[in-house]
């Protein structure tokens, strides 16, 4: 019985490690983004951001479209996100539409520790 050469054993170990890494990396797209996204509700006719309701979404799901009505189910029609702050490890795209479609507000996603305010925003998506 012949013993496998050292290079053959190394190749086998690398192939096994690569297969395990790929098997682990594929499902990560649906995992939550570590961190928080903070949103403040905007109400027509209200000026004070200090008194406005706010929600912190802990570890938001990648690819999920978060809307005003999902996070503020009792909010009347016409309400919007007054501000959105990204404190996750992933980029967050903010939209004026209510279903995360179209071009993200500002033309690109928000990086870590970046927020946006001043526009009627209706949805956001992580990832």
N, C-alpha and C positions, 0 to 999 in steps of 0.2 A: 504494500500500500504506500503510495507516495504522499509526501506532505505537501500541502499547497505552499507555493513560494510566498515570501514576505510581501512582495508587491501585489500578489493576488489577494492576500488577506487585507491589505490596506485598501485596495479597490472595493472589496466587499463591505468593509466598515464604512467607507465613504458613501457607497450606494445606499446602505441601510440608513445612515444618518440623513442623507438627502431625502429619502422617501419619508422618513419620520417628520422632517422639517416641513415638507410640502403638505403632508397630511394634516399637520397642525396649523399651517398658515392659511389654508383655503377657507376654513370656517370663520376666520377672524373678522370678516367684513360685517357679520351680523352681531358681533359682540358690542357691548356698550363702550362708549368713549369715556375714559377715566376723566372725571372732573365735572363741572357744572356749567349750565347755561342759565343765566339770570335774565328774566324778562319783566318789564314793567308795563302794565296795562294803560293804554291811552284811551281817554274818553272824550268824545266831542264836547267842547265847551269847558273842559277842565284844564287849568293851567299848572297846578301844583304837581310836580313829579314826586315830591316828598310824601304826599298823602295818597298817591296812587297805589292800587293793589300790585303786588309783585309775587312772582313764583320763581323758585329755583328748581330746575330740572336736574336731578342728580344722575350722573352717568347715563346720558341720553343714548338711545339706540342709533347706531349708524344707519343712515338711509331712511329713517322714519321722518315723515313730514309732520312737524308740530304746528298746530294752528291755534288761533286765539280761542275758538270755541272749545278746543280740547283742553287747554290749560286753564281757561276761565269759563266754565260751562254756563254760569249764570250771567255772563256779560251780555248786555243788550246789543242788538244789531248795530253795526257801525263802529264798534270798538276795535282797537288795533293795538299792536305792540308799540309802545312809545319808545322803548329802547330794548336792545338785545345785547348782552355781554357774554363773550365766549371765554370760559375758564376751563376748557377741556384740552386734551392733547391733540385733538383733531380740528381741522378747519370747519367753520360753520357758515353756511350760505343762508342769507336772509332775503326774503322775497316780499314784494308788494302784493303779489297775488295770494289768494287764500289756499293754494294747493301746491306750492313749491315748484311752480313752473315759470319759465321765462328766464331772463338774465338776472342773476343775483344783484341785489341792491349794491350800488357802488362798483359793479362790474366784476367783483371777485369775492371769494370767501373770506371770512374774518379769521385771522390767526389767533393764537393764544393771547389772552389778556387784552383783546381789542373789543370795543363795543361800538354800536352805531345807534344813533337816535336822530330825531328831527324829521322823520318821514313816517307816514302811516304804513307800517309793516304788518303783514297778516300771516306769515308763516316762516319757518326756518327748518333747515335740514343739516344734520351733522354728517361729515364725511365727504 
